[in-house]
Amino acid sequence: MKDKLKDKEEKFAVSTEYRETLKQTIQVLQEQVQITEQFEDDQDLEVMKAKLRDLVTKHEELDEQSHRLSSLLLEA
């Protein structure tokens, strides 16, 4: 019984972390959209390129984390 409780707690923790990772991914994607919209306005391209590079890196990290967490959830 104690093992089941621990498993449920771990599964809940993983699902909570997964949900938070997805929320962060959505935020990063929204920022990417905003920056790409600014390209149309032809604002300071070098600054936007740097921001976009940072966001793409962050998105890749979040994507890797979400894949790892989803694998943990599917294993259980």
NUDREN-833565 format. One record per residue: y, x, z of N, C-alpha, C, O in turn; residue number from 1. Coordinates in steps of 0.02 Angstrom, whole numbers, plus 50000, padded with zeros to 5 digits. Atoms other than C-alpha are relative to their C-alpha. Layout:
! NUDREN-833565
+-------+-------+-------+-------+-------+-------+-------+-------+-------+-------+-------+-------+------+
|  n_c2 |  n_c1 |  n_c3 | ca_c2 | ca_c1 | ca_c3 |  c_c2 |  c_c1 |  c_c3 |  o_c2 |  o_c1 |  o_c3 | seke |
+-------+-------+-------+-------+-------+-------+-------+-------+-------+-------+-------+-------+------+
|     Y |     X |     Z |     Y |     X |     Z |     Y |     X |     Z |     Y |     X |     Z |  NUM |
...
+-------+-------+-------+-------+-------+-------+-------+-------+-------+-------+-------+-------+------+
//
This chain:
! NUDREN-833565
+-------+-------+-------+-------+-------+-------+-------+-------+-------+-------+-------+-------+------+
|  n_c2 |  n_c1 |  n_c3 | ca_c2 | ca_c1 | ca_c3 |  c_c2 |  c_c1 |  c_c3 |  o_c2 |  o_c1 |  o_c3 | seke |
+-------+-------+-------+-------+-------+-------+-------+-------+-------+-------+-------+-------+------+
| 49940 | 50042 | 50000 | 50000 | 50000 | 50000 | 50063 | 50044 | 50000 | 50112 | 50029 | 49966 |    1 |
| 49943 | 49956 | 49996 | 50118 | 50142 | 50043 | 50014 | 50034 | 49933 | 50071 | 50044 | 49914 |    2 |
| 49993 | 49969 | 50067 | 50085 | 50224 | 49873 | 50033 | 49952 | 49951 | 50075 | 49972 | 49911 |    3 |
| 49970 | 50049 | 50045 | 50128 | 50063 | 49782 | 50075 | 49994 | 50013 | 50115 | 49989 | 49967 |    4 |
| 49929 | 50006 | 49983 | 50292 | 50051 | 49877 | 50038 | 50061 | 49973 | 50093 | 50054 | 49945 |    5 |
| 49967 | 49939 | 50024 | 50334 | 50231 | 49835 | 50007 | 49997 | 49924 | 50059 | 50015 | 49897 |    6 |
| 49998 | 50007 | 50072 | 50291 | 50199 | 49652 | 50056 | 49952 | 49978 | 50092 | 49965 | 49930 |    7 |
| 49948 | 50049 | 50017 | 50405 | 50046 | 49649 | 50069 | 50030 | 50011 | 50114 | 50020 | 49971 |    8 |
| 49935 | 49969 | 49985 | 50546 | 50144 | 49730 | 50017 | 50052 | 49946 | 50074 | 50055 | 49924 |    9 |
| 49989 | 49949 | 50051 | 50525 | 50286 | 49605 | 50017 | 49967 | 49933 | 50062 | 49989 | 49897 |   10 |
| 49988 | 50035 | 50063 | 50518 | 50165 | 49459 | 50070 | 49969 | 49999 | 50105 | 49970 | 49949 |   11 |
| 49933 | 50029 | 49994 | 50675 | 50078 | 49522 | 50053 | 50054 | 49991 | 50103 | 50043 | 49957 |   12 |
| 49952 | 49945 | 50006 | 50765 | 50245 | 49538 | 50005 | 50024 | 49928 | 50060 | 50037 | 49904 |   13 |
| 50000 | 49978 | 50069 | 50714 | 50297 | 49363 | 50035 | 49947 | 49956 | 50075 | 49965 | 49912 |   14 |
| 49969 | 50052 | 50041 | 50765 | 50129 | 49289 | 50075 | 49996 | 50012 | 50113 | 49982 | 49966 |   15 |
| 49929 | 49999 | 49984 | 50932 | 50138 | 49379 | 50035 | 50058 | 49964 | 50088 | 50050 | 49935 |   16 |
| 49972 | 49941 | 50034 | 50963 | 50313 | 49312 | 50002 | 49989 | 49925 | 50051 | 50008 | 49892 |   17 |
| 50003 | 50015 | 50072 | 50910 | 50257 | 49138 | 50057 | 49953 | 49980 | 50090 | 49964 | 49929 |   18 |
| 49947 | 50049 | 50014 | 51030 | 50110 | 49143 | 50069 | 50035 | 50002 | 50111 | 50022 | 49959 |   19 |
| 49937 | 49964 | 49996 | 51173 | 50224 | 49198 | 50010 | 50047 | 49941 | 50065 | 50054 | 49915 |   20 |
| 49997 | 49956 | 50058 | 51131 | 50346 | 49060 | 50019 | 49961 | 49937 | 50059 | 49985 | 49897 |   21 |
| 49983 | 50042 | 50058 | 51139 | 50207 | 48932 | 50073 | 49978 | 50002 | 50106 | 49975 | 49950 |   22 |
| 49929 | 50019 | 49993 | 51308 | 50150 | 49000 | 50045 | 50058 | 49980 | 50094 | 50049 | 49945 |   23 |
| 49960 | 49941 | 50018 | 51374 | 50328 | 48984 | 49997 | 50012 | 49925 | 50046 | 50031 | 49894 |   24 |
| 50008 | 49991 | 50073 | 51304 | 50338 | 48807 | 50046 | 49951 | 49963 | 50078 | 49970 | 49914 |   25 |
| 49956 | 50050 | 50032 | 51397 | 50178 | 48761 | 50073 | 50022 | 50006 | 50111 | 50016 | 49958 |   26 |
| 49931 | 49977 | 49992 | 51559 | 50249 | 48833 | 50016 | 50057 | 49952 | 50069 | 50058 | 49922 |   27 |
| 49989 | 49944 | 50045 | 51539 | 50409 | 48734 | 50006 | 49977 | 49928 | 50049 | 50000 | 49891 |   28 |
| 49997 | 50026 | 50068 | 51505 | 50313 | 48574 | 50066 | 49963 | 49988 | 50094 | 49968 | 49933 |   29 |
| 49936 | 50035 | 50008 | 51659 | 50204 | 48604 | 50057 | 50050 | 49992 | 50102 | 50039 | 49952 |   30 |
| 49948 | 49949 | 50007 | 51765 | 50360 | 48626 | 49996 | 50033 | 49931 | 50047 | 50048 | 49901 |   31 |
| 50008 | 49971 | 50067 | 51692 | 50432 | 48466 | 50031 | 49954 | 49947 | 50063 | 49977 | 49900 |   32 |
| 49971 | 50048 | 50047 | 51741 | 50273 | 48374 | 50077 | 50003 | 50003 | 50110 | 50003 | 49951 |   33 |
| 49927 | 49996 | 49993 | 51918 | 50283 | 48444 | 50028 | 50062 | 49967 | 50080 | 50060 | 49933 |   34 |
| 49976 | 49938 | 50029 | 51936 | 50463 | 48391 | 49995 | 49997 | 49924 | 50041 | 50019 | 49889 |   35 |
| 50006 | 50003 | 50073 | 51871 | 50431 | 48216 | 50051 | 49952 | 49970 | 50072 | 49961 | 49913 |   36 |
| 49947 | 50045 | 50024 | 51994 | 50287 | 48199 | 50066 | 50038 | 49996 | 50108 | 50023 | 49953 |   37 |
| 49938 | 49961 | 50000 | 52133 | 50411 | 48240 | 50003 | 50046 | 49939 | 50057 | 50064 | 49916 |   38 |
| 50001 | 49959 | 50060 | 52077 | 50518 | 48093 | 50035 | 49963 | 49943 | 50068 | 49994 | 49901 |   39 |
| 49968 | 50040 | 50052 | 52136 | 50376 | 47983 | 50076 | 50003 | 50005 | 50111 | 49998 | 49955 |   40 |
| 49928 | 49996 | 49989 | 52308 | 50390 | 48061 | 50027 | 50071 | 49988 | 50087 | 50083 | 49991 |   41 |
| 49983 | 49931 | 50015 | 52306 | 50577 | 48019 | 50040 | 50033 | 50056 | 50092 | 50065 | 50044 |   42 |
| 49968 | 49967 | 49944 | 52355 | 50634 | 48193 | 49976 | 50072 | 50003 | 49947 | 50097 | 49955 |   43 |
| 50018 | 49929 | 49993 | 52324 | 50811 | 48258 | 49925 | 50010 | 49991 | 49886 | 49998 | 50038 |   44 |
| 50071 | 49996 | 50018 | 52158 | 50846 | 48172 | 49961 | 50050 | 50042 | 49904 | 50037 | 50060 |   45 |
| 50036 | 49949 | 49963 | 52112 | 51004 | 48267 | 49983 | 49976 | 50071 | 49928 | 49988 | 50096 |   46 |
| 50013 | 50027 | 49932 | 52128 | 50919 | 48437 | 49946 | 49947 | 49996 | 49901 | 49946 | 50038 |   47 |
| 50050 | 50052 | 50007 | 52027 | 50770 | 48377 | 49932 | 50029 | 49983 | 49881 | 50005 | 50009 |   48 |
| 50064 | 49968 | 50017 | 51893 | 50882 | 48302 | 49968 | 50029 | 50063 | 49908 | 50022 | 50073 |   49 |
| 50026 | 49970 | 49938 | 51875 | 50973 | 48469 | 49973 | 49946 | 50047 | 49920 | 49953 | 50076 |   50 |
| 50023 | 50056 | 49957 | 51863 | 50808 | 48565 | 49936 | 49970 | 49972 | 49889 | 49956 | 50010 |   51 |
| 50059 | 50029 | 50032 | 51738 | 50741 | 48441 | 49939 | 50045 | 50009 | 49884 | 50021 | 50023 |   52 |
| 50055 | 49953 | 49988 | 51631 | 50898 | 48455 | 49974 | 49995 | 50071 | 49913 | 49993 | 50082 |   53 |
| 50020 | 50007 | 49930 | 51631 | 50882 | 48644 | 49961 | 49935 | 50011 | 49910 | 49934 | 50047 |   54 |
| 50033 | 50064 | 49992 | 51582 | 50699 | 48633 | 49931 | 49999 | 49967 | 49884 | 49970 | 49993 |   55 |
| 50065 | 49997 | 50034 | 51443 | 50734 | 48509 | 49950 | 50039 | 50044 | 49892 | 50019 | 50050 |   56 |
| 50043 | 49961 | 49955 | 51373 | 50866 | 48627 | 49979 | 49958 | 50060 | 49920 | 49957 | 50079 |   57 |
| 50015 | 50044 | 49942 | 51384 | 50745 | 48774 | 49951 | 49946 | 49979 | 49904 | 49930 | 50016 |   58 |
| 50045 | 50052 | 50024 | 51299 | 50610 | 48670 | 49929 | 50028 | 49991 | 49880 | 49994 | 50008 |   59 |
| 50066 | 49969 | 50008 | 51156 | 50728 | 48626 | 49966 | 50011 | 50067 | 49906 | 49999 | 50073 |   60 |
| 50028 | 49990 | 49933 | 51132 | 50771 | 48810 | 49977 | 49934 | 50030 | 49922 | 49930 | 50058 |   61 |
| 50019 | 50066 | 49974 | 51131 | 50588 | 48859 | 49940 | 49971 | 49964 | 49897 | 49939 | 49994 |   62 |
| 50056 | 50024 | 50039 | 51011 | 50548 | 48719 | 49935 | 50032 | 50023 | 49884 | 49998 | 50030 |   63 |
| 50059 | 49965 | 49974 | 50889 | 50680 | 48779 | 49979 | 49972 | 50068 | 49920 | 49961 | 50081 |   64 |
| 50014 | 50026 | 49933 | 50904 | 50615 | 48957 | 49971 | 49929 | 49995 | 49924 | 49913 | 50032 |   65 |
| 50025 | 50069 | 50005 | 50876 | 50434 | 48904 | 49928 | 50000 | 49973 | 49887 | 49959 | 49993 |   66 |
| 50068 | 49995 | 50026 | 50720 | 50484 | 48805 | 49952 | 50021 | 50056 | 49897 | 49994 | 50062 |   67 |
| 50041 | 49977 | 49944 | 50652 | 50576 | 48957 | 49987 | 49944 | 50050 | 49931 | 49933 | 50073 |   68 |
| 50007 | 50054 | 49951 | 50686 | 50429 | 49072 | 49959 | 49942 | 49972 | 49919 | 49913 | 50009 |   69 |
| 50039 | 50055 | 50028 | 50615 | 50300 | 48953 | 49925 | 50019 | 49998 | 49882 | 49976 | 50007 |   70 |
| 50070 | 49977 | 49998 | 50456 | 50405 | 48940 | 49971 | 49992 | 50069 | 49913 | 49970 | 50076 |   71 |
| 50024 | 50009 | 49931 | 50442 | 50404 | 49129 | 49986 | 49927 | 50015 | 49936 | 49910 | 50048 |   72 |
| 50009 | 50072 | 49987 | 50462 | 50216 | 49133 | 49939 | 49974 | 49963 | 49903 | 49931 | 49989 |   73 |
| 50058 | 50024 | 50039 | 50332 | 50190 | 48997 | 49934 | 50026 | 50026 | 49882 | 49994 | 50015 |   74 |
| 50061 | 49972 | 49972 | 50206 | 50301 | 49084 | 49974 | 49958 | 50058 | 49914 | 49952 | 50068 |   75 |
| 50019 | 50037 | 49938 | 50206 | 50194 | 49241 | 49964 | 49936 | 49984 | 49944 | 49899 | 50030 |   76 |
+-------+-------+-------+-------+-------+-------+-------+-------+-------+-------+-------+-------+------+
//
